[in-house]
Amino acid sequence: MFFVVSSFSQTGTIRGFVSDKNTGESIMFCNVTIDGTSHGSQTDLNGMYTLSKIPVGEHKIAVTFIGYKKLTKDISLNKGQILTLKFELESSTVNIGEVEISAERQEMKTDVKAASIKITNEDLNLVPTIGGEADLAQYMQIIPGVIFTGDQGGQLYIRGGSPVQNKVLLDGMTIYSPFHSIGLFSVFDADIIKTTDVYTGGFSAEYGGRVSSIMDIKTKDGNKKRLQGKLSSNTFGSKLLVEGPLKKGGGTTFLFSGKTSYLDKTSESLYNFAMPYSYTDLYGKITFNANNGSKANVYGFNFQDQVNYQGISDLQWSSNGLGSEFILIPGNSPVLIEGNFAYSKYYISLDENASALRESSISGGSMGFDFTSFQPKGKIKYGFDVYGFETKYKTYNSANAKIELNENNSEFSAYVNYQYNADRFILEPGLRLQKYTLGTSPEPRLGIKYLASDVLRLKLATGLYSQNIISTVSDRDVVNLFYGFISSPENLPTDEDGNEYKNQIQKARHIILGAEYDINLKMDFQIEGYIKDFNQITNINRSMTSNYDNEFIVESGLARGVDFLLKYKTKKLYLWSVYSLGFIKRYEEENEYFPHFDRRHNINLVSSFRFGKKDSWKADARWNLGSGFPFTQTQGFYENIPFSDGINTDYTIENGELEIVYAELNKGRLSYYHRLDLSLSKTIEISKNTILEITASVTNAYNRNNIFYINRITDERIYQLPLLPSGGISLKF
């Protein structure tokens, strides 16, 4: 730190924040430059910019961003001075015609971020809205490499990783159940989301604790200028959003969101199709803003979900938490300090009439600090996290004997990540150290991007990854709504040679290779190939499917694939097309099989078109085509004699029970899945700040019969969602 401070003392530093003058919301990827020099920067997620090692003297700073008026300011910089400047940009009324500058494209030229997709609030509204409301769960399904396994109780699988291997963060807090049981909706209100960074593999040293992917969600702060909100209702549910300043000047703001569904009450009467799902989601946030750009917030949430198949099962889960996040800008240091504190609890229970109650919970607290030192050609980011949690799991075996697994665990991680921006290369080496109760995992990471030209960029990312948490369901279950968590066990079975595993920790290696090509100002093309080597995966042996009698099995896996993404965007028209080719295998002892989420081909075509006076009409469409999932075929049937009287049983007259002979695991393939979703919305401007929006949508527009399951004995076929029309109305004020 002495050398860093010494080098900065010869020049000066200019830093600060850029925000919207009307709302006070920070503006991301805004250009901040010094006229007449090569010095420039872009604002980050928080709207912050930093200009390092600026020569002392008089300068003119220019702040520009598409859709806003240019802002300039004359400043005087002294030797060793750290000058903090805040800018508020005013919306421009000038028609900029067909000139489009993508914030995402600008980020592509300054960060490696291989296997990364950034989702903004605007993006969420480009996918057909089910029930009239945009939702993160719907957008996640169109991301390259993401597989969705079904309309009812389906899960998201990201480039070969199961849900427990995907980490979801909300303002720094881990969320254990981000999607509701029906699979169509997330727990997050789309209108509170500022950005979502989805890393489908090869993520940097900043993230850890999972072996497949990261979803980092950041919520927006409340409006600093005025009270505003949204009230909406549709055939699936209702929502209320309110935000604004708590005191004059916007120093303290609040945001509250609440949404609930009534599918269980309306689906059968409206659609003649029972969907016994209901949920309620509450989220609140208070933000404290300082004059120099430092800020802190306190937030809390309560998510509830319930599924009641009458006479069969009753499932319910709840997730609640309280957290705090802060950004501190020291007055005399160029280092940015960020931190978070959080406590959360997740509980799930399943009551099946045919068996006893199953329960699982995970609860704990976390603390993390991050430090960023900005350099003229990059930045150094380092930090640490401490996490302590308790897991509880109760179930019953086939003999109705209770099995309980209760564990207390702690994790500590530290990392350093260095980003260097040369003329043609962006280098991002990093190292993360994960310390678990069961051992330590050093994890080197590396990202490289080569700017071959102004329009062509090549990228590579690789690293080692680990995690210390497993699911209470088996990855071999096709659909299982009971999704609890336990920590990795110490009593692992021996391998096929009878040797004990050296590590109880689950581990994986990633390598991502890709290219980005800007076809023109409106069209981008990306291609990425990936390999995820899951060299150790712990799975619960709930059905005792393995050759050994143990509560757990140890598998390995290999996921390989290539994803193609083509985007076209103008002011009126947005097109998104994705093709994914994937191969996923799992290995356990001498067994080799395709997991049930191994989809060979997956296509997503999305379009959004604005038209009419002042572009007040918007039409959206999404078509998804996926090849068939693997399944285990039926080989035959036989009569099982129960021998109820022991050796005295007369098996010649005893009535047996029908049993099934299964073929090899997942050697069959289901038929292709395809579905078309459409939505049409009309915006009516009542006044400057009052907007009415009416939406009509249809899910599965041509009523495709996509297989959900087939009863092996009766041959009864149950399908996914039928044609579901819906309508909604919302009022923004």
N, C-alpha and C positions, 0 to 999 in steps of 0.2 A: 504493500500500500504506500510505502515511502516513495518508491520509484514512480508510482502512478501520480501521486500528488506533486512530486517534483517536476515531472514532465508537463503537467497541466499549468504549473506556476509560471512557465515561460510564455504562455499565451493566455487565452481565456476561454470560457465555456458559456454558451447560450442554450438555455433549455426552457421548457414550459409546456403549456397545453393549448390545444385548439378545440373550440366548442362551437355549437350552433347557437346563434344569438337568440333564436326564438324559444328553444327548449332547454338550452344549457347542456345538452347531451354532447359528449365528446365526439369528434370527427376522426375516423380512422383513415390512415394512408393519405393524409393531406400533405402536400409538398410545402416544405419550409426551406427557403434558400436565401443566400446572401448575394445580392446583385453584384455582378462584375467579378465573381469568384466561382470556383468549382465546389465550394462548400454547400452542402444541402443534406436534408434529412426528410424522412417521412414519419408521420405520427403513428404510434402503435395502437394497440387495442384500447388503451386508456386515453388516447388523444395526445399522448406525450411525444415531444420531439427533443433531440439533443444534438447540438452542433459543437463538436469537440475541437480543441486546439485551433481556435480562431485567432488570427493575428490581431493585436491590439489596435485601436483606432476607431474611426468613424465608419459605420456600415449602414446599409439599408437592407432590412429584412423584408422578404416578399412571401406571402402566404396565399397559396392558390389551391383550389379544388373545384372539380366540375360541379356546376349547379350553384356555386357561391361567387359573390363578388370578390375580386382580388383585393388583398389588404396589404399595405406596406407600412413600415415604421422605421424611422431613423434612430439609431442607437449609438452610444459611445461605450467601447469596451476597454477596460483597464487591464494591466498585467495581473494574471492570476485570478481575475474576477470570475465569479459564477453568476451570470445574469439570468434571472427567471422572468419570463415574459408570457403572459396569457393573451390569447387572441380569440375574439368572437367573430365568426363569419356570418354575414347576412346573405340570405338566399337571393340568387340572381333572377331577374325577370327577363334577361336577354335570352332569346331563342338560339340555342347552340346547334340547331340542325342535327346532322347525322354524326357529329363528332362524339365518340364514346371512348372513355378511358376507364378500364376495369381496375378496381382496387386490387382484385385478386391477381391480375396480370402484373401489376406493379410489385406485389409481394413476391411473385415468382422470380423476379429479377434481383431480389435482395435477400432471399432466404432459400435454403435447400428444400426443406419440407417435402421430401419424397413421400409418396403414398399418403398425401394429405389433401383433405377437402375442407375449405372454409365455407360455412353456411351462415348467411346473414338473415335478418328478419325478412328482408325483401325476397330472398331466395325461397323461404318457406311458403310464400304466397304464390309461387309459380307452379306448384303442383296441385292437381284437383283436390278440392277441399271436401272431405267426407262430413256431411252435416253442416257445411258452411264455414267451418273453422280450420285454418291451417294448423298443421301438427308436425312435430319433429319426427314422429314415428313414420309418417308417410314419406317424408323426404329421405330418411335413412335408407329406405328400400330401393332408391334409385341410384345410390352411390356405387361406383365400380367396386366389385369384389364382395359386396354385401348380399347375402342370401336370406330371404324371408321364407320360413317353412310353412306358413299357413295363415288363413284369415281368422281362424278360431284357435286361440291359444298358441299361435305361432311365435317363434323366437327369431332373433337376428343372429346370424353367424357371419363373422367378418374374416374373409380370406383364410378359412380353415379353422378359425378359433371359435369355441363354444361360448355361450353368454357369460359364464363365470370367468373366462379368460379375457373379457373385454371390460376395461375400467371406465366408469362414467363419473365425471367430476362436475359438481355444481358449485361454482365460486370457490373451488379448492376442496370441497367436501365430497367424499365418496358416496354415491347413490347406488344402493344395492338392487333396487327394482325400478328401472327407469321407464318401463312400459307396462301398461295395464294388461290384464289377462286376455282380453279379446285380441290384442296385438295390433289394433288399428290406431290406438291413441297412446301418447306418452303422458307422463305425470306433469310435464312442464307446459305451462301456458305459452304458446308461441309468441304472444305479444310482450312477454317479459324477457325474451331471449335477445341479447345483443349480438353475440356471435357464438358459433359452435365450431370448434376445430376437431375434425375426425381424422385420426391417424390410423390407417388400416394396416400399418406395419412399419418397421424401421424407424420408430420414433426416437428422439434424442434423449440425452442423459437427464433432461429435466423431468422426465416421467419414468415411473417404474411401478413394480408391484403386480404386473400382469404380463402374460406371455404372448398376447395376440394384438390387442389394439387399445387405443385411448380415445375417449370422447370427452373433450374439455368444453363445458358450457359456461358462458359468462352472461350474467343477467345485467340489464340496464339499470341505471339509477332513475329515481323519480324525476319528473319534470321540475326544473329549477325556477321556471318563470310563472307558471300558472297551474291551476287545478285542471286535470283532464282525465278522461277515462273511456271505457267502452262497456256497453251492455249488449249481450247477444243471447239469442235463443234459437234452437233448431230442433229437428225431430229426434236428435240423439241426446241433447243436453243443453245446459245454459251456463253462462259465464258472466262475471263482473270483474272489471279492472278499474282501479282508481289510483292516481298518482298525482304528486304535486309538492310544492314547498310547504314545510311546517312553519317556517317563519319568513318574513320579508327578506329578500335578497338571495334566497336559494341556498343559504349556508347549510340548511338541514332539509332533506327531502324524504318523502315516503313513497312506497309502492305496495299495493295490495292486489292480489289476484285470487279469485275463487272460482272453481268450475265443478260442475257435477253432471252426472249422466242419469238418464232414466230409461235406458235401453230395455231393462228387465220389465218395465211397465208398458212400453209403447211398441216393442218389436212385434209381438204376436198379433196385436190389434191392427197395426199399420201394414205389416209385411207378411202376416201369417207364418212367421218364422221365429221361433223362440230363441232369444239371446239373453240368457239369465245373468248378464253382467251389469254391475253398477259400481260407480266410483265417485269419490269426492276429493278434490285437491285444493289445498290452501297454501298460499305463499305470501310472506310479508317481508319488507326490507326498509330499513331506515339508513340514510347515508348522511354523514357529516363531512362537509367540505371546508377546507382551509383556503385562505387567500392565495397561498403559494402553489396550490395544486395538490397538496397532500389531502388525503381523504381516508375515511374509515366507514365501514358499514356493519350493521348487525342484521342478520336475516334468520328467518325460521320457516319451517314448512311442516305440513301434516298431509300425507297422502294415504288414502284408504281405498281398498279394492275388495270386491266380494263377488263370488260366483256361486250360485245356488242351483244345482241340478236336483230338482225335487225328487226325493225318494232314492237318490243315488249318492250324492256327495254335497258337502258344503265347504267351500274354501274361502278364506279371507286373509288378507294381509294388510299391515299398516307400516308406514315408514314416516318417521318424524325426526326432526333435528333442529339444532340451533347453532349458528356459526357467526364468525366475524372475519372480515378481511380488511386489510389496510394497505395504503401506499404512502410511504414517508419520503419526502424530498428534503434532505439536510441542506441547510443554507450555505454551508461552506465545504461541501464535498460533492464530487460528481457522481457518487454512487447512489443508485436508486434502491430503496429498501422496500420489500413487499413481505407481507406475512398473513397467516390465517390461523384461526382457532376454530375447532368444530367438535360437536358431540352429536351422535345420531344413533338411532335404534331401528332395527327392522325385525318384524315378527310375522310369521306365517303359520297358519294351521289348516289342516285338512281333516274333516270328519266324514268318513265313508261308512255307510250303513253296514257294509260287508266286513269291515275291519275296524280296529281301534283308531283313536285320534292320533295324528302325527303333528308334531310341532317343531319349529326351528326358529332361532333368533340369533342376531348378531348385534352387539352394541359396543360403543367405545368412543374415545376421544382422540383427536389428532392436533398437532401443532406443526407449522412449517414456516420457514423464513427463506427468502430469496434475495440475492444481492446482484445488481447489474451495474457493471462498470463500462461506460460507453467509450469506445476508441474511435479515432478518425476513420478507420476502415473495418469496423466491426464492433464486437462487444464480448465481454466475459460475464457469464452468468453462473452463479454458484449458490448453494444453499443446502438445507437439511430439513428432514421431516422426522417427527416422532409420532408413533401411532400405537395405542394400546386398545385391545378389544377382547370381548368375551363371546364365545359361541356356545349355544345350547341346542341339542338335537335329541328328540325323543321319538322312537318308532317302535314297531312290534314286528317280530318275525312270524314265520308261518305257523309256529307253535303258540302264537299269541304271548310270547315272552317279551317283556319290555326291554328295550335297548336304549341306553342313554349315553350320550357323548357330550361332556361339558369341558371346555378348555378356556384357559386364559393365555393370551399371547401379547407380545410386544414386537414392534418393528422399528428399526432406525435406518434411515437412509441419508446419504450425503452425495452430492454430485458437483461437478464442475463442467461447464460447457463453453467452448471458445468458438466464436464465429469470426472468420477473417474474410473480408471482401476484397479480392484483388481485381484487376481489370477484367479478367476473363474467368476467374475461378472464385467460387465461394466454398471455403473449407470449414467444416464444423466437427472437429473431434471433441469427444467428451468421455467422461468416466463416471459411472454411478456405483456406489457401494451399498448393497442391501444387506442389512443385518437382521436375520430372523432368529426366533427361538431355537430353530433346528439347525442353524448354521449361517454362514456368511457367503454372499454371492457377489464377487467383483464383476462388473458389467461394462466393458468398453463399448463405445458407440462411435460411429463415423458417418458423416454425411458430406457428399461432394456434389457440387453443381458446376458444370462447365458451360459458359455462355459462348457457344460456337458462333453466334451472330446475334443481331438484334431480334431475330425472330425464332431462333432455334437454341434450345437449352437441353443438355444431357445431365442426368442426375443418377446418383448412387447413394444408397443408405444401407448400413448393416450394423449388427450389434448382437449382444447377448442379453437375455431377458429371463426373469424368474418371478415366481409368485408362491404365496403360502396360504392359499385358500382354495377349497374345492366345493362343489355343489353337492347337495343332499340327494340329487337325482342322478341317474346314470345317463351318460351321453348316448347310450343305446336306446333310451326311451324316445319314441317318436314324438309323443305329446305328453307332457307331465306338468300341470299347472302348479304343483307343489314344488317351489323353487327356494330352498333354504341354503344355508352356508355353514360349513365347518372348516376348521383349520386343518392343514395337512397333517396326517397322522404320523406317529413315530413307528408304529408296528406294521411296517410295510411287509408284504410277502416277499419271499426270496425269488430270484429270477429263475429262468428255465434251467440254469445249471446248478441251482441250489445255493447260490451266493446271495448275501445280503446286499441291498443297494447302498452305495456309498453316500448317496444324498437322499434326504426326504423331500427336498425342495423341488418343485416342478420347474423345468427349464426349457428354453427354446432359443433358436438362432434364426435370424432373419437376414435376407439379402434382397434388396429392391433395386432394379435397374429400369430406367425410363427415359422418355424424351418428351419435351413440350415444344410445340410448333405453333406460332401465330400465323395462321393462313392469311388473315388480313385484320383490319381494325375491329371486325365484328366476329371473327371466327377463330376458335382455338381447337387444336387437336393434341391429345395426350395418349401415350402408350406406356404401360408399365408391366413388367414381368416380375414375379416374386417367387421366392421359396421360403417357406417357414418350416424349419426342422424342429418339431416338438420332441426333443430327445428324452423327455420324461414327463408323463402326465399321470397324475393320480386320479382314479375314478372310483366312485362308490360301487361296491359289488352287491347291490340291493337284491338282485335275483339269484345271486350265487351262480353266475353264468360261467365263471372261470373254472379251470381244472383244479384249483386249490380252494380250500375252505377258509376264506379270509373275508373280512368286512370290506376290504379294498382290493383293487387291482391296479397294476402299474402298466401303462401302455406307452407307446411312442407313436408319433404321427408325422406325416409329411404332407404339406399342402403346397401345390404348385399351380401357377396359372398366369394368365396374361389378360389385361384389361385395356379396352379401347374407349376413349371418351372424345366426343365431338360436340362442341358448343357453338351456338350462334346467338348473338344478342344485339338487338337494336332497341330503340325506345319503345317500339310497338310489339316486336316479335321476339320470342325467346324459344330456342330449340335446344334440346338436350338428348343425345343418343349415346347409349352405353351397350357394349357387348363384352361379356366376361366368359372366359374359358377357364375352367378350374378342374383340378384333380386332387382329391383328398383321400388319404388312406390312413388307417390305424393298424397298429401291430401290437399283439398281446400274446406272449409266449410264442407258440407256433402258429397262432391264428393271424390271418391277414384279411381285413374286410374294409368295405366302403362305409363310412358312417352315414346315418340317415339324411344328413344335410349336404351330401356330396352331389351338387347339381353341376352337370357338365357344361351346359350352355345356359346363359341368362341374358336377356335383352330387355332394356328399358328405353322407351321412346316417350319424351315429354315435350309438350308444346304449350305456350302461353301467348295469347294474342289480345292486344288492346285495340279497341275501335270505337267509333261513334264520336259524338261531340265531346271535346275535352277528354277523349279516351276514357269515357265513363263506363264503357262495357269491357268486360274481360272474359275470354273463353279459354279454359284449360283442359288438356287431355293427357292421359297417361296410359300407355299400353305396355304390359309386361308379358313376356314369353319365357318360360323356363322348361328345360328338359326334365324328365321324370326323376324323382328321388328314389334311392334304393329302398327295398323292403324285403323281408324274409318271406319266402313263398311257403305254401302249405304242401307238404309232400304226401300226406295221407292221414287216415284216421284209424283208431283202434279202440277196442273196448277194454277199459281198465277195471279189473275185478278188485274191489276194495278189501276182500277177505275180512268182513265185519265180524265173523265168528272165529277168526284165527284159523288154526289147522282143521277145525271142524266145519269150515265153510264148504258147502257143496258147490263147487265152481261150475258144475254142469247146469245148475238152475239159478245161480246167483246173477242178479241183474247188475251189470257194470256201468261205468260212467264213460261218456264219450271223451276221448282224448285226441290231441292233435300231434301228428308227427311233422316237425318243422324241417324245412330244407336248410341248406347252408345260410349263414347269417348274411342278409342283405345282398343276395345274389340276383334278385329280381329288380325290375325298374317299373315304376308307375308311369302312367301316361303323361303327356306334356300338360303343363299348366299355362293358361293364358287368361288375361282379364283386361278389360277396358274400363277406365274411369273417366267421367266427364263432369265439368262444372261450368256454370255460367253465372256471372255476377254483374250487378248494376249498382253504380255509385251515384248517389244523389246528394249534391252539396246544398244543404239547407242554409248554412251561413258559413262564415270564414272558418270557424272552429267546430261546426256541427255537420257531421256527415252520416248519411244513412246508406247502408249497403244491404242489398237483397241478393241471396244466392240460391241457386237451384243446382243440385248435383245428382249424379247417379253412379253407383258402384256396380261393377260387373254389368256394363250396359247391354251386352248381348246375351246375358244370362248363361254363361258358360258353366257346364257341370264339371267343376274341378273336384277330383276325388279328395275326400277327407279321410275316410277309412271304409273298409269292406268287412262285414261280419263273416269270418271264415267258415262258420257253420251254416248260417241261413243264407249267405250270399247277399244280404241286405247292403245297399250302397248308401253311404251318407256323404253329402257333398259339402264343399265350402260355401261361402256366402252366395246367396242367389242375387238376382237383380234387386238392388236396394235404392230406390229414389229417396231423396231427402231435400229439405229446404230450410233456409235459415235467414234471420234478419239481425242486423247489428246496428247499434247507434254509437258513433264516436263523438265525444263532446270535449 
